[in-house]
Amino acid sequence: MSVIPESVELGSHVVIEKGVTIGENVVIGHHTTILQGTKIADDVVIGNSCVLGIKPAVNKRMRKISQENVSLIIQSGTRIGNLASVYSGTHIDKNVFIGDHASIRENVLIGEGTVVGRAAIVELNSKIGKNCTIQTLAYVTGDTTLEDDVFIGPCVSMSNDKYMGTKPYSLKGAYIEKGVKIGNNASLLPGIKIGRNTIVGAGSVVTKDLEENITVVGVPARKINS
């Protein structure tokens, strides 16, 4: 049985499983489900029809996931929109905003003040720094790292499998350093590194590492004078 403080505001038909921890002044919207082991700090707002603390499932073609910490942890001041899904083993820091329909997989770290936009997806084993912006419909593939203050535009797409499943490959997403800005509909190939404060133009395809403090555009992305 979970203990729910009197200051918590619950909508209609909310399901809270046993072993859930909820802080003071939390708001949980209608038809939302909080699964076993989830830990929610003070002053968190959760929208309608969300599912939080989902345990990952796999089949024989999918890699097995090791979860050192099986709890979903949501720190104080975070806001989660409607119809969002967040998996167990993930840590969401203070004052994060997660938009409607967003999905955040297991073993993800999201830093303080970051925004994950409407219908954006952050896949497993990814690390998102502080004050990042991941805009609407962006896809952050598994095993990706974003340092602080990174901007990911709408519909940006990333990949982590160089051979698209045709032969063994150690999955690795992009490593994006502090202050990088990536325009809408850009595509990032597996394992690339983008240097600090670099700008990637809209629609570009990044196929190799990029140095710091440059602007690139095109297919494939190439440096331009800025």
ABEGO torsion letter per residue (X at the ends): XBBBBAABBBBBGBBBBBGBBBBBGBBBBBGBBBBBGBBBBBGBBBBBGBBBGBBBBBBAABBBBBBABABBBBBBGBBBBBGBBBBBGBBBBBGBBBBBGBBBBBGBBBBBGBBBBBGBBBBBGBBBBBGBBBBBGBBBBBGBBBBBGBBBBBGBBBBABAAGGABBBBBBBBBBBBGBBBBBGBBBBBGBBBBBGBBBBBGBBBABBBBBGBBBBEOBBBBBBX
